[in-house]
Amino acid sequence: MNKLEIKGDWNITKGKLKQKWAKLTDDDLQFAEGKQEELLGRIQKRTGETREAIEKAVKEASSCCCD
């Protein structure tokens, strides 16, 4: 995934990611346009998950709130 596309309400997506990985904080999930790599890195560092798993979880969480 070259560019992380986050659609819909970020607060809903953020809540779903926190449910999946309870150790994530609001600071970990600060999203700023153009800082997708940093966001993925923070989540990966906190959870120990692979980049692919994190990208999949973010994509699933963001697509669920846009239906």
Backbone as a chain_set.jsonl record, in Angstrom:
{"seq": "MNKLEIKGDWNITKGKLKQKWAKLTDDDLQFAEGKQEELLGRIQKRTGETREAIEKAVKEASSCCCD", "coords": {"N": [[0.858, -1.175, 0.0], [0.897, 1.987, -1.09], [-0.113, 4.478, -0.422], [-1.891, 5.392, 2.365], [-5.253, 5.244, 2.606], [-7.663, 6.85, 4.235], [-10.938, 6.858, 4.929], [-14.06, 8.515, 5.582], [-15.283, 9.111, 8.904], [-12.752, 9.875, 11.016], [-12.691, 9.607, 13.789], [-14.4, 7.463, 14.337], [-13.057, 5.375, 13.045], [-10.682, 5.444, 14.525], [-11.647, 4.685, 17.051], [-12.399, 2.035, 16.527], [-9.907, 0.896, 15.986], [-8.718, 1.185, 18.476], [-10.298, -0.566, 19.923], [-9.471, -2.962, 18.814], [-6.712, -2.982, 19.395], [-6.017, -2.445, 22.429], [-3.976, -1.14, 23.774], [-3.291, 1.121, 22.364], [-3.031, 4.673, 22.236], [-4.604, 7.972, 22.238], [-2.662, 9.732, 21.342], [-1.023, 8.0, 19.865], [-2.651, 7.578, 17.73], [-2.906, 9.936, 16.322], [-3.753, 11.542, 13.443], [-2.499, 13.025, 10.596], [-2.741, 14.685, 7.542], [-0.742, 13.446, 4.952], [1.0, 12.199, 6.662], [0.922, 9.447, 6.843], [2.744, 7.314, 6.908], [4.104, 7.761, 9.291], [2.012, 7.413, 11.124], [1.419, 4.666, 10.736], [3.866, 3.609, 11.574], [3.925, 4.359, 14.296], [1.747, 2.89, 15.307], [2.645, 0.314, 14.72], [4.972, 0.138, 16.294], [3.864, 0.321, 18.866], [2.1, -1.883, 18.987], [3.437, -4.11, 17.958], [2.683, -5.492, 15.772], [2.672, -6.637, 12.299], [3.385, -4.582, 9.457], [1.66, -5.043, 7.324], [-0.548, -6.237, 8.591], [-1.439, -4.112, 10.129], [-2.076, -2.189, 8.176], [-4.179, -3.558, 6.929], [-6.034, -3.706, 9.058], [-6.55, -0.969, 9.515], [-7.651, -0.266, 7.064], [-9.949, -1.925, 7.032], [-11.298, -0.95, 9.317], [-11.777, 1.697, 8.571], [-13.316, 1.406, 6.273], [-15.639, 0.252, 7.157], [-17.089, 2.261, 8.393], [-18.012, 3.779, 6.391], [-19.989, 2.776, 4.81]], "CA": [[0.0, 0.0, 0.0], [1.746, 3.168, -1.192], [-0.743, 5.592, 0.282], [-2.955, 4.946, 3.253], [-6.46, 6.015, 2.363], [-8.583, 6.768, 5.365], [-12.177, 7.5, 4.505], [-15.086, 8.629, 6.606], [-15.031, 9.788, 10.152], [-11.55, 9.336, 11.639], [-12.975, 9.247, 15.181], [-14.97, 6.111, 14.334], [-11.95, 4.486, 12.702], [-9.79, 5.439, 15.682], [-12.3, 3.879, 18.084], [-12.323, 0.623, 16.146], [-8.521, 0.471, 16.16], [-8.495, 1.072, 19.923], [-10.943, -1.804, 20.359], [-8.627, -4.068, 18.353], [-5.456, -2.913, 20.136], [-6.356, -1.618, 23.587], [-2.834, -0.366, 24.258], [-3.119, 2.348, 21.59], [-3.508, 5.904, 22.877], [-4.992, 9.018, 21.296], [-1.433, 10.249, 20.737], [-0.588, 7.048, 18.847], [-3.578, 7.617, 16.596], [-2.995, 11.273, 15.735], [-3.634, 11.436, 11.993], [-2.336, 14.281, 9.874], [-2.613, 14.456, 6.105], [0.644, 13.322, 4.526], [1.801, 11.547, 7.698], [0.44, 8.085, 6.952], [3.863, 6.445, 7.282], [4.341, 7.979, 10.715], [0.899, 6.772, 11.824], [1.648, 3.22, 10.684], [5.029, 3.317, 12.399], [3.55, 4.463, 15.713], [0.902, 1.74, 15.643], [3.49, -0.877, 14.665], [5.845, 0.163, 17.46], [3.064, 0.096, 20.073], [1.43, -3.186, 18.998], [4.309, -5.194, 17.535], [2.079, -6.146, 14.6], [3.325, -6.376, 11.021], [2.846, -3.446, 8.697], [0.534, -5.534, 6.525], [-1.686, -6.431, 9.499], [-1.921, -2.783, 10.527], [-2.738, -1.605, 7.006], [-5.447, -4.259, 6.753], [-6.931, -3.303, 10.14], [-6.958, 0.418, 9.269], [-8.54, -0.278, 5.892], [-11.224, -2.507, 7.458], [-11.954, -0.045, 10.258], [-12.247, 2.905, 7.885], [-14.336, 1.087, 5.286], [-16.875, -0.096, 7.872], [-17.857, 3.443, 8.785], [-18.377, 4.539, 5.189], [-21.008, 2.068, 4.034]], "C": [[0.899, 1.232, 0.0], [1.191, 4.327, -0.395], [-1.894, 5.039, 1.106], [-4.161, 5.842, 3.03], [-7.41, 5.793, 3.529], [-9.813, 7.577, 4.995], [-13.12, 7.608, 5.691], [-14.609, 9.351, 7.845], [-13.842, 9.143, 10.871], [-11.799, 8.927, 13.086], [-13.569, 7.841, 15.291], [-13.874, 5.095, 14.042], [-11.009, 4.334, 13.886], [-10.365, 4.572, 16.805], [-12.216, 2.394, 17.787], [-10.907, 0.079, 16.304], [-8.184, 0.314, 17.639], [-9.167, -0.182, 20.485], [-10.082, -3.004, 19.993], [-7.339, -4.141, 19.164], [-5.633, -1.936, 21.296], [-5.198, -0.754, 24.069], [-2.577, 0.91, 23.461], [-3.709, 3.542, 22.34], [-3.96, 6.89, 21.807], [-3.762, 9.597, 20.597], [-0.911, 9.318, 19.642], [-1.401, 7.209, 17.577], [-3.818, 9.024, 16.055], [-2.771, 11.131, 14.235], [-3.52, 12.827, 11.398], [-2.121, 13.94, 8.404], [-1.139, 14.436, 5.728], [1.542, 12.603, 5.518], [1.37, 10.091, 7.902], [1.536, 7.128, 7.419], [4.156, 6.55, 8.78], [3.255, 7.305, 11.55], [1.1, 5.261, 11.868], [2.814, 2.821, 11.579], [4.719, 3.364, 13.885], [2.711, 3.278, 16.145], [1.749, 0.469, 15.681], [4.392, -0.96, 15.892], [5.071, -0.207, 18.724], [2.523, -1.335, 20.139], [2.35, -4.362, 18.684], [3.775, -5.969, 16.341], [2.886, -5.837, 13.342], [2.655, -5.193, 10.338], [1.606, -3.861, 7.911], [-0.716, -5.708, 7.392], [-2.287, -5.097, 9.904], [-2.653, -2.118, 9.369], [-4.106, -2.234, 6.788], [-6.46, -3.81, 7.806], [-7.439, -1.875, 9.936], [-7.947, 0.477, 8.114], [-9.918, -0.822, 6.265], [-11.987, -1.565, 8.376], [-12.518, 1.182, 9.554], [-13.34, 2.588, 6.868], [-15.677, 0.761, 5.953], [-17.725, 1.131, 8.193], [-18.317, 4.237, 7.575], [-19.468, 3.895, 4.364], [-22.334, 2.794, 4.029]], "O": [[1.59, 1.493, 0.985], [1.94, 5.073, 0.235], [-2.752, 4.314, 0.602], [-4.095, 7.052, 3.242], [-7.889, 4.684, 3.763], [-9.754, 8.788, 4.779], [-12.991, 6.88, 6.675], [-13.64, 10.109, 7.811], [-13.924, 7.987, 11.287], [-11.172, 7.983, 13.567], [-13.271, 7.114, 16.238], [-13.776, 4.071, 14.718], [-10.586, 3.225, 14.212], [-9.633, 3.808, 17.434], [-11.989, 1.586, 18.687], [-10.724, -1.069, 16.709], [-7.443, -0.596, 18.012], [-8.654, -0.792, 21.423], [-9.972, -3.954, 20.768], [-6.917, -5.223, 19.573], [-5.418, -0.734, 21.141], [-5.425, 0.269, 24.714], [-1.723, 1.708, 23.847], [-4.748, 3.432, 22.991], [-3.73, 6.676, 20.617], [-3.808, 9.915, 19.409], [-0.418, 9.781, 18.613], [-0.893, 6.998, 16.476], [-4.829, 9.271, 15.397], [-1.721, 10.655, 13.803], [-4.347, 13.7, 11.666], [-1.393, 13.002, 8.078], [-0.377, 15.31, 6.139], [2.728, 12.413, 5.249], [1.45, 9.569, 9.014], [1.284, 6.237, 8.229], [4.423, 5.548, 9.444], [3.553, 6.692, 12.575], [0.966, 4.648, 12.926], [2.75, 1.802, 12.266], [5.185, 2.519, 14.65], [2.928, 2.717, 17.219], [1.586, -0.36, 16.577], [4.551, -2.037, 16.467], [5.568, -0.963, 19.558], [2.487, -1.936, 21.213], [2.077, -5.489, 19.097], [4.348, -6.983, 15.944], [3.681, -4.898, 13.317], [1.504, -4.86, 10.618], [0.625, -3.121, 7.844], [-1.819, -5.363, 6.967], [-3.506, -4.967, 10.01], [-3.728, -1.549, 9.556], [-5.077, -1.536, 6.497], [-7.62, -3.561, 7.479], [-8.618, -1.597, 10.156], [-8.955, 1.18, 8.18], [-10.938, -0.259, 5.868], [-13.197, -1.4, 8.226], [-13.603, 1.655, 9.893], [-14.21, 3.426, 6.626], [-16.732, 0.978, 5.359], [-18.95, 1.038, 8.256], [-18.956, 5.277, 7.733], [-19.836, 4.421, 3.314], [-23.293, 2.324, 3.418]]}, "num_chains": 1, "name": "protein.A"}
